[in-house]
């Protein structure tokens, strides 16, 4: 009798272990499918969801509720510097390890870099909102960065305050929440449909070399920062595209725990932003006079 009870107990334990193993396998499989869908959504181009007004700070809330909402229009913030301060305070990063547009696009000066014409070909429980993102077909068209010989690049950096930097999962979740998608040249882009054609408004690169992202390796990515860059000519409204890039960079910085710096990784000042806007307006006027 005791032998029978012992046998039944052993069989019961084995059955429970088998059920436990099956449950774990199902959970792992579900997470894997969700992560795969997560990455597929990273390639989606949305042409029906309107891009938020760059001056509307209420758009800073991500779908997962991770950002605080401030009602009403407010001007972008630029740190604690006095309005008259224009001296740059460089960030402490190794320049040799930092990605800059001029190392991918040949040429450039203090504020611009020229593009070479040749193309270069979950945390569990935190990404449920991604399941609601629907793929929107764009007729097989793919948005690409401009390849004009006279193209100019304006950039901003979002640098992590924490020594360990940004994790790839957090970067991917935040960029997708801000409407960016993975695309041309292995960068993330904010794309809008203009007259039936997908047009890149601005792009995001890994601030560290080599600058590109591996979508399949985002889980293991750790980076000190992100580079936001605007390539002109490209967007129909270039000044609006810059303002949208600035607002998005601030949103990303708030959600990831970083600071928005200028293209030299120095403190962002109002004077710098206004100089960039003026330069873009001049370039935009030139493009209206000279056909692209």
C-alpha positions as CSV (number, residue, x, y, z in Angstrom):
1,X,0.0,0.0,0.0
2,X,2.8,2.4,0.9
3,X,4.5,1.5,-2.3
4,X,1.4,2.4,-4.3
5,X,1.2,5.8,-2.5
6,X,4.9,6.4,-3.2
7,X,4.3,5.6,-6.9
8,X,1.3,7.9,-7.1
9,X,3.2,10.7,-5.4
10,X,6.1,10.4,-7.8
11,X,3.7,10.3,-10.8
12,X,1.9,13.4,-9.4
13,X,5.2,15.3,-9.0
14,X,6.2,14.4,-12.6
15,X,2.8,15.5,-13.9
16,X,3.1,18.8,-12.1
17,X,6.7,19.3,-13.4
18,X,5.4,18.6,-16.9
19,X,2.6,21.1,-16.6
20,X,5.1,23.7,-15.2
21,X,7.5,23.1,-18.1
22,X,4.6,23.5,-20.6
23,X,3.5,26.7,-19.0
24,X,7.0,28.2,-19.1
25,X,7.3,27.1,-22.8
26,X,4.1,28.9,-23.6
27,X,5.1,32.1,-21.8
28,X,8.5,32.1,-23.6
29,X,6.8,31.5,-27.0
30,X,4.2,34.2,-26.4
31,X,7.0,36.7,-25.5
32,X,9.0,35.7,-28.5
33,X,6.0,36.3,-30.8
34,X,5.3,39.6,-29.2
35,X,8.9,40.7,-29.5
36,X,8.9,39.7,-33.2
37,X,5.7,41.7,-33.7
38,X,7.4,44.6,-31.9
39,X,10.2,44.6,-34.4
40,X,7.8,44.2,-37.4
41,X,6.0,47.3,-36.1
42,X,9.3,49.1,-36.1
43,X,9.2,49.0,-39.9
44,X,5.6,50.2,-40.3
45,X,5.1,53.6,-42.1
46,X,2.0,55.4,-40.8
47,X,0.2,57.6,-43.3
48,X,-3.1,58.0,-41.5
49,X,-2.2,59.0,-38.0
50,X,-1.4,62.8,-38.0
51,X,2.0,63.8,-36.7
52,X,1.6,65.9,-33.5
53,X,2.1,69.6,-33.6
54,X,5.7,70.2,-32.5
55,X,4.5,73.0,-30.1
56,X,1.9,70.8,-28.4
57,X,3.6,69.4,-25.3
58,X,0.6,67.2,-24.6
59,X,2.0,65.0,-27.4
60,X,4.9,64.1,-25.1
61,X,2.9,61.3,-23.5
62,X,3.8,57.9,-24.9
63,X,1.1,55.3,-25.5
64,X,2.4,53.4,-22.5
65,X,1.8,56.4,-20.2
66,X,5.4,56.8,-19.4
67,X,5.7,60.6,-19.8
68,X,4.1,63.4,-17.9
69,X,1.6,65.6,-19.6
70,X,1.7,69.4,-19.5
71,X,-1.3,71.1,-20.8
72,X,-1.1,74.1,-23.1
73,X,1.6,75.4,-25.4
74,X,5.0,76.0,-23.9
75,X,8.3,77.0,-25.4
76,X,11.0,74.4,-25.6
77,X,13.3,74.3,-22.5
78,X,17.1,74.6,-22.9
79,X,18.5,73.8,-19.4
80,X,19.4,76.2,-16.7
81,X,21.7,78.5,-18.7
82,X,20.9,82.2,-18.6
83,X,19.3,83.4,-21.9
84,X,22.4,85.5,-22.6
85,X,24.8,82.6,-22.1
86,X,26.2,81.3,-25.4
87,X,29.2,79.5,-24.1
88,X,29.2,75.8,-24.8
89,X,29.9,73.2,-22.1
90,X,31.1,70.1,-23.9
91,X,29.9,66.7,-22.8
92,X,32.5,64.2,-21.5
93,X,32.5,61.6,-24.3
94,X,35.3,60.1,-26.3
95,X,35.1,61.8,-29.7
96,X,36.7,58.8,-31.5
97,X,33.7,56.6,-30.4
98,X,31.0,59.1,-31.3
99,X,29.1,58.9,-34.6
100,X,29.0,62.2,-36.6
101,X,27.3,62.7,-39.9
102,X,30.5,63.8,-41.6
103,X,31.9,60.3,-41.0
104,X,29.0,58.8,-43.1
105,X,28.3,61.7,-45.4
106,X,31.4,63.2,-46.8
107,X,32.0,67.0,-46.5
108,X,30.5,69.4,-44.1
109,X,31.2,72.5,-42.1
110,X,30.4,73.8,-38.6
111,X,26.6,73.4,-38.9
112,X,26.1,71.3,-42.0
113,X,27.4,68.1,-43.6
114,X,27.0,67.2,-47.3
115,X,25.6,63.8,-48.3
116,X,27.4,61.7,-50.8
117,X,25.0,60.8,-53.6
118,X,25.5,57.0,-53.4
119,X,22.9,55.2,-51.2
120,X,23.9,52.8,-48.5
121,X,21.9,50.1,-48.7
122,X,10.3,44.0,-23.7
123,X,10.3,44.1,-21.1
124,X,7.3,41.8,-20.3
125,X,4.1,43.7,-19.6
126,X,5.3,47.1,-21.0
127,X,4.6,46.9,-24.7
128,X,1.0,45.8,-24.9
129,X,0.1,49.0,-26.6
130,X,2.3,48.0,-29.6
131,X,-0.2,45.2,-30.4
132,X,-2.7,48.0,-31.3
133,X,-0.4,49.5,-34.0
134,X,-1.7,48.5,-37.4
135,X,0.4,48.2,-40.5
136,X,-0.5,50.8,-43.1
137,X,0.5,49.9,-46.7
138,X,2.3,52.6,-48.7
139,X,2.0,51.1,-52.1
140,X,5.5,49.5,-51.9
141,X,7.2,52.8,-51.6
142,X,10.0,53.2,-49.2
143,X,11.0,56.6,-47.7
144,X,14.7,57.4,-48.3
145,X,17.1,60.0,-47.2
146,X,17.8,62.8,-49.7
147,X,20.9,62.2,-51.9
148,X,21.3,65.7,-53.2
149,X,24.8,66.9,-53.7
150,X,24.0,70.1,-51.9
151,X,22.2,68.4,-49.1
152,X,22.7,69.8,-45.6
153,X,22.4,68.1,-42.2
154,X,21.4,69.7,-38.9
155,X,21.7,67.6,-35.8
156,X,20.9,67.4,-32.1
157,X,22.0,64.8,-29.5
158,X,20.2,63.2,-26.7
159,X,22.8,62.0,-24.2
160,X,22.1,59.7,-21.2
161,X,22.6,61.1,-17.7
162,X,23.2,57.6,-16.4
163,X,26.7,56.1,-16.8
164,X,25.2,52.8,-18.2
165,X,23.5,54.7,-21.0
166,X,20.2,53.9,-22.7
167,X,19.1,50.3,-23.2
168,X,18.1,49.2,-26.7
169,X,14.7,48.0,-25.5
170,X,13.9,51.4,-24.0
171,X,15.2,53.2,-27.1
172,X,13.1,51.1,-29.4
173,X,9.9,51.4,-27.3
174,X,10.4,55.2,-27.0
175,X,11.1,55.9,-30.6
176,X,8.2,53.8,-31.8
177,X,6.0,55.6,-29.3
178,X,7.1,58.9,-30.9
179,X,6.1,57.7,-34.3
180,X,9.5,56.8,-35.7
181,X,10.1,53.7,-37.7
182,X,13.2,51.7,-38.7
183,X,14.2,52.2,-42.4
184,X,16.7,53.6,-44.9
185,X,20.4,53.2,-44.0
186,X,19.5,51.4,-40.8
187,X,18.3,54.6,-39.0
188,X,15.0,55.4,-37.5
189,X,12.9,58.0,-39.3
190,X,9.8,60.0,-38.8
191,X,7.9,59.8,-42.1
192,X,4.9,61.7,-43.5
193,X,3.0,61.1,-46.7
194,X,3.4,64.1,-49.0
195,X,1.3,64.0,-52.2
196,X,1.2,60.2,-52.0
197,X,5.0,59.9,-51.4
198,X,6.6,58.9,-48.1
199,X,8.9,61.7,-47.1
200,X,11.4,61.6,-44.2
201,X,11.0,64.5,-41.8
202,X,14.0,63.7,-39.7
203,X,16.0,60.7,-38.6
204,X,17.7,59.2,-35.5
205,X,21.0,57.4,-35.4
206,X,23.0,55.7,-32.6
207,X,25.3,58.4,-31.3
208,X,28.1,55.8,-30.9
209,X,30.0,54.3,-33.8
210,X,29.1,53.0,-36.3
211,X,25.8,55.0,-35.9
212,X,23.4,52.5,-37.4
213,X,20.9,50.2,-35.5
214,X,20.6,46.4,-35.7
215,X,16.9,45.9,-35.3
216,X,17.4,42.2,-34.3
217,X,20.0,43.2,-31.7
218,X,18.1,46.0,-29.9
219,X,17.8,43.8,-26.8
220,X,21.5,43.8,-26.2
221,X,22.2,47.4,-27.3
222,X,23.5,49.9,-24.8
223,X,24.4,53.4,-26.0
224,X,25.4,56.7,-24.5
225,X,23.1,58.6,-26.6
226,X,21.1,59.2,-29.8
227,X,21.7,61.6,-32.7
228,X,18.6,63.3,-34.2
229,X,19.4,64.7,-37.7
230,X,17.5,66.7,-40.3
231,X,18.6,66.2,-43.9
232,X,17.7,69.0,-46.3
233,X,16.2,69.4,-48.8
234,X,13.6,66.9,-48.0
235,X,10.5,67.9,-45.9
236,X,8.1,70.3,-47.6
237,X,8.2,72.5,-44.5
238,X,11.8,72.5,-43.4
239,X,11.5,74.8,-40.4
240,X,8.5,72.8,-39.1
241,X,10.5,69.6,-39.5
242,X,13.3,71.0,-37.4
243,X,10.9,72.2,-34.7
244,X,9.3,68.7,-34.7
245,X,12.7,67.1,-34.4
246,X,13.6,69.4,-31.4
247,X,10.3,68.6,-29.7
248,X,10.7,64.9,-30.3
249,X,14.3,64.9,-29.0
250,X,13.0,66.6,-25.8
251,X,10.3,64.0,-25.4
252,X,12.8,61.2,-25.9
253,X,15.2,62.8,-23.4
254,X,12.4,63.1,-20.8
255,X,11.4,59.5,-21.2
256,X,14.9,57.9,-21.3
257,X,16.5,60.2,-18.7
258,X,18.8,62.2,-20.9
259,X,19.6,65.7,-21.9
260,X,19.3,67.4,-25.3
261,X,22.6,68.8,-26.5
262,X,23.6,70.6,-29.7
263,X,25.5,69.1,-32.6
264,X,28.8,69.5,-30.7
265,X,27.3,67.8,-27.7
266,X,27.3,71.1,-25.8
267,X,24.5,72.6,-23.7
268,X,21.6,73.6,-26.0
269,X,20.9,77.3,-25.9
270,X,18.1,79.4,-27.4
271,X,20.7,81.3,-29.4
272,X,21.9,78.1,-31.0
273,X,18.3,77.0,-31.9
274,X,17.5,80.4,-33.4
275,X,20.7,80.4,-35.5
276,X,19.7,77.0,-36.8
277,X,16.2,78.1,-37.6
278,X,17.5,81.2,-39.4
279,X,20.0,79.0,-41.4
280,X,17.1,76.7,-42.4
281,X,14.9,79.6,-43.5
282,X,17.7,80.9,-45.7
283,X,18.3,77.4,-47.2
284,X,14.5,77.0,-47.7
285,X,14.3,80.4,-49.5
286,X,17.3,79.3,-51.7
287,X,15.5,76.1,-52.6
288,X,12.4,78.0,-53.6
289,X,14.5,80.1,-56.0
290,X,16.6,77.3,-57.3
291,X,14.7,74.1,-58.5
292,X,15.8,71.0,-56.7
